Amino acid sequence: MQRMTALARAELTLLGRNKGTVFAALFVPLVLPFSVRSAAQEMDLAEAGLTTGTLVLPAAIGFSLLFAVYSALVGVFVVRREELVLKRLRTGELRDVEILSGSAMPAVLSGLVQSLLLAVGCAVLLDLSAPSAPHLAVLGLLLGLVMCAALAAVTASFTRTGESAQVTPLPFMFVSMFGSALFVPLELLPDRLASVCELLPLTPVITLVRGGWTGDLSAYDALGAVATAVAWTVLAVFAVRRWFRWEPRH
């Protein structure tokens, strides 16, 4: 833990020097929820049993996971690999899992803090009551943090340069934003399309967070969401162990 903390402290210093990453990670997730709120005014949310608050709040947390954790970490892993930082770290006492975890810790913690602040802000501004099942919301957030960090390492495995790290996360981010109920609830989509979208990585996280506030998520649906999130996390960890590159790609 001491070694990981020291690595995380150094990574936090380096992360703070990258103004573009800091802006995308800290400010973009604060702006996008306003777009969701505008889009919600054009939807019949009552038909889906939702309100503007229960749509915007999980979406805000989803944006934080995508920008502050997933996208930021793809750049971190790729740049540190290209600068031979990861290779040098492997020659010391740190194990592979400690290197990746320590490097990811600042982004994960910033995503956690940002998600909590967004949840409080949305609850106050949108007049939401306290969550009916807070354990589901907490579980969904924690699963989302771990899964997005693991998926970032997978994406970094197939990213060649720091410049391309700005592009390779986009497919997953766009699919998640429009398919994982960040903008449009699954209840308003056609049944077949909704069934497919339920299997996307970020969908179970949004489902658990929203269910934590509304309290209408059944035990069966909650277990299904947890199983889907865990399955994606395990698959991502397996992919990292198999394909993650510790040296520059040539």
C-alpha positions as CSV (number, residue, x, y, z in Angstrom):
1,M,0.0,0.0,0.0
2,Q,2.9,2.4,0.7
3,R,4.4,1.7,-2.7
4,M,1.1,2.2,-4.4
5,T,0.5,5.4,-2.4
6,A,3.9,6.8,-3.4
7,L,3.2,6.0,-7.1
8,A,-0.3,7.5,-6.9
9,R,1.2,10.7,-5.4
10,A,3.7,11.0,-8.2
11,E,1.0,10.3,-10.8
12,L,-1.3,13.0,-9.3
13,T,1.5,15.5,-9.7
14,L,2.0,14.6,-13.3
15,L,-1.7,14.6,-14.0
16,G,-2.1,18.1,-12.6
17,R,0.4,19.3,-15.2
18,N,-1.7,18.1,-18.1
19,K,-4.1,21.0,-18.5
20,G,-6.1,19.3,-21.3
21,T,-6.7,16.1,-19.3
22,V,-7.7,18.1,-16.2
23,F,-10.2,20.2,-18.1
24,A,-11.8,17.2,-19.8
25,A,-11.9,15.2,-16.5
26,L,-13.1,17.9,-14.2
27,F,-15.2,20.4,-16.2
28,V,-16.8,18.4,-19.1
29,P,-18.8,16.1,-16.7
30,L,-20.1,19.3,-15.0
31,V,-21.5,20.7,-18.3
32,L,-23.0,17.7,-20.0
33,P,-25.8,17.1,-17.4
34,F,-27.3,20.4,-18.5
35,S,-27.7,18.9,-22.0
36,V,-29.4,15.9,-20.5
37,R,-31.7,18.2,-18.6
38,S,-32.6,20.1,-21.8
39,A,-33.2,16.8,-23.6
40,A,-35.4,15.5,-20.7
41,Q,-37.9,18.4,-21.3
42,E,-38.7,16.9,-24.7
43,M,-39.4,13.4,-23.3
44,D,-42.4,11.8,-21.7
45,L,-40.5,10.6,-18.6
46,A,-43.7,10.0,-16.7
47,E,-44.4,7.1,-19.1
48,A,-41.1,5.5,-18.0
49,G,-41.8,6.2,-14.3
50,L,-38.9,8.7,-14.1
51,T,-38.4,12.4,-13.4
52,T,-35.9,14.9,-14.7
53,G,-33.8,14.3,-11.5
54,T,-33.7,10.6,-11.8
55,L,-32.6,10.9,-15.4
56,V,-30.0,13.6,-14.9
57,L,-28.3,12.4,-11.7
58,P,-27.3,8.9,-13.0
59,A,-26.2,10.5,-16.3
60,A,-24.0,13.0,-14.5
61,I,-22.3,10.1,-12.6
62,G,-21.9,8.2,-15.9
63,F,-20.2,11.2,-17.5
64,S,-17.8,11.4,-14.6
65,L,-16.9,7.8,-15.0
66,L,-16.4,8.2,-18.8
67,F,-14.3,11.4,-18.7
68,A,-12.7,11.6,-15.3
69,V,-11.8,7.9,-15.1
70,Y,-12.0,6.0,-18.4
71,S,-10.8,8.6,-20.9
72,A,-8.2,10.1,-18.5
73,L,-6.7,6.8,-17.7
74,V,-6.3,5.7,-21.3
75,G,-4.1,8.7,-21.8
76,V,-2.2,8.1,-18.6
77,F,-1.4,4.4,-19.4
78,V,-0.4,5.2,-23.0
79,V,1.8,8.2,-22.2
80,R,3.6,6.5,-19.3
81,R,4.2,3.4,-21.5
82,E,5.6,5.5,-24.3
83,E,7.9,7.4,-21.9
84,L,9.2,4.0,-20.6
85,V,7.9,4.8,-17.1
86,L,6.0,1.6,-16.8
87,K,9.0,-0.4,-18.0
88,R,11.3,1.1,-15.4
89,L,8.7,0.6,-12.7
90,R,8.7,-3.1,-13.4
91,T,12.4,-3.4,-12.7
92,G,11.7,-2.4,-9.0
93,E,9.7,-4.0,-6.2
94,L,6.3,-3.0,-7.6
95,R,4.2,-5.8,-9.1
96,D,2.2,-5.3,-12.2
97,V,-1.1,-5.0,-10.4
98,E,0.5,-2.4,-8.1
99,I,1.8,-0.4,-11.0
100,L,-1.6,-0.3,-12.7
101,S,-3.5,0.3,-9.5
102,G,-1.2,3.0,-8.3
103,S,-1.3,4.8,-11.7
104,A,-5.1,4.6,-11.8
105,M,-5.7,5.7,-8.2
106,P,-5.7,9.5,-8.7
107,A,-8.2,9.3,-11.6
108,V,-10.4,6.8,-9.7
109,L,-10.4,9.0,-6.6
110,S,-11.2,12.1,-8.6
111,G,-14.0,10.3,-10.3
112,L,-15.3,9.2,-6.9
113,V,-15.2,12.7,-5.4
114,Q,-16.7,14.2,-8.5
115,S,-19.5,11.7,-8.6
116,L,-20.4,12.4,-5.0
117,L,-20.4,16.1,-5.6
118,L,-22.5,15.7,-8.7
119,A,-25.0,13.5,-6.8
120,V,-25.4,16.1,-4.1
121,G,-25.6,19.0,-6.6
122,C,-28.2,17.3,-8.7
123,A,-30.2,16.2,-5.6
124,V,-30.3,19.9,-4.4
125,L,-30.9,21.6,-7.7
126,L,-33.4,19.1,-9.1
127,D,-35.3,18.7,-5.7
128,L,-34.6,15.0,-5.4
129,S,-35.3,13.2,-2.2
130,A,-32.8,11.0,-0.4
131,P,-32.1,7.7,-2.2
132,S,-34.5,4.9,-1.3
133,A,-31.8,2.2,-1.6
134,P,-28.5,3.9,-1.1
135,H,-26.6,0.6,-1.0
136,L,-27.5,0.0,-4.7
137,A,-26.2,3.5,-5.7
138,V,-23.0,3.0,-3.8
139,L,-22.5,-0.5,-5.3
140,G,-23.2,0.8,-8.8
141,L,-20.7,3.6,-8.4
142,L,-17.9,1.4,-7.0
143,L,-18.4,-1.2,-9.8
144,G,-18.3,1.6,-12.3
145,L,-15.0,2.9,-11.0
146,V,-13.3,-0.4,-11.1
147,M,-14.7,-1.4,-14.4
148,C,-13.9,1.9,-16.2
149,A,-10.3,1.7,-14.9
150,A,-9.9,-1.9,-16.2
151,L,-11.5,-1.0,-19.6
152,A,-9.1,2.0,-19.8
153,A,-6.2,-0.4,-19.5
154,V,-7.7,-2.6,-22.2
155,T,-8.1,0.4,-24.5
156,A,-4.5,1.5,-23.8
157,S,-3.3,-1.9,-24.9
158,F,-4.4,-1.2,-28.4
159,T,-3.5,2.5,-28.5
160,R,-0.2,3.4,-30.1
161,T,0.6,6.9,-29.1
162,G,-0.4,9.7,-26.8
163,E,-2.1,11.5,-29.6
164,S,-4.2,8.5,-30.6
165,A,-5.2,8.1,-27.0
166,Q,-7.5,11.1,-27.6
167,V,-9.3,9.1,-30.3
168,T,-9.4,5.4,-29.2
169,P,-11.7,6.0,-26.2
170,L,-14.3,7.8,-28.3
171,P,-16.2,4.7,-29.6
172,F,-16.8,3.3,-26.1
173,M,-17.8,6.8,-24.9
174,F,-20.3,7.5,-27.7
175,V,-21.8,4.0,-27.4
176,S,-22.2,4.4,-23.6
177,M,-23.6,7.9,-23.8
178,F,-26.3,7.0,-26.3
179,G,-26.9,3.3,-25.4
180,S,-26.5,3.2,-21.7
181,A,-29.4,5.4,-20.8
182,L,-27.4,8.6,-20.2
183,F,-29.5,10.6,-22.6
184,V,-32.5,8.4,-23.3
185,P,-33.9,5.9,-20.8
186,L,-34.1,2.3,-21.9
187,E,-37.8,2.3,-21.2
188,L,-38.3,4.7,-24.1
189,L,-36.4,2.6,-26.6
190,P,-37.8,-0.3,-28.6
191,D,-37.8,-3.6,-26.7
192,R,-35.2,-5.3,-28.9
193,L,-32.8,-2.3,-28.8
194,A,-33.3,-1.9,-25.1
195,S,-32.4,-5.6,-24.6
196,V,-29.1,-5.1,-26.4
197,C,-28.3,-1.9,-24.6
198,E,-28.8,-3.6,-21.2
199,L,-25.7,-5.6,-22.0
200,L,-23.4,-2.6,-22.5
201,P,-20.8,-2.1,-19.8
202,L,-22.0,1.1,-18.4
203,T,-25.7,0.2,-18.4
204,P,-25.7,-1.8,-15.2
205,V,-24.0,1.0,-13.4
206,I,-26.6,3.6,-14.5
207,T,-29.3,1.0,-13.6
208,L,-28.0,0.5,-10.1
209,V,-27.5,4.2,-9.4
210,R,-31.0,5.1,-10.7
211,G,-32.5,2.2,-8.8
212,G,-30.8,3.4,-5.7
213,W,-32.7,6.7,-5.9
214,T,-36.1,5.5,-7.1
215,G,-36.2,2.3,-5.0
216,D,-38.2,0.4,-7.7
217,L,-35.4,-1.9,-8.8
218,S,-36.3,-5.5,-8.1
219,A,-33.8,-7.9,-6.5
220,Y,-33.7,-9.9,-9.8
221,D,-32.9,-6.8,-11.9
222,A,-30.3,-5.7,-9.3
223,L,-28.6,-9.0,-9.3
224,G,-28.7,-9.1,-13.1
225,A,-27.1,-5.6,-13.3
226,V,-24.4,-6.6,-10.8
227,A,-23.7,-9.8,-12.7
228,T,-23.3,-7.9,-16.0
229,A,-20.9,-5.3,-14.4
230,V,-18.8,-8.0,-12.8
231,A,-18.7,-10.0,-16.0
232,W,-17.4,-7.0,-17.9
233,T,-14.8,-6.3,-15.2
234,V,-13.6,-9.9,-15.2
235,L,-13.4,-9.9,-19.0
236,A,-11.4,-6.6,-18.9
237,V,-9.0,-7.9,-16.3
238,F,-8.4,-11.0,-18.4
239,A,-7.8,-8.9,-21.5
240,V,-5.3,-6.7,-19.6
241,R,-3.4,-9.7,-18.3
242,R,-3.2,-11.1,-21.8
243,W,-2.6,-8.1,-24.1
244,F,-1.5,-5.1,-22.0
245,R,1.8,-3.7,-23.4
246,W,4.5,-2.5,-21.0
247,E,6.8,-1.2,-23.7
248,P,6.2,1.3,-26.6
249,R,4.4,-0.1,-29.6
250,H,6.4,0.0,-32.8
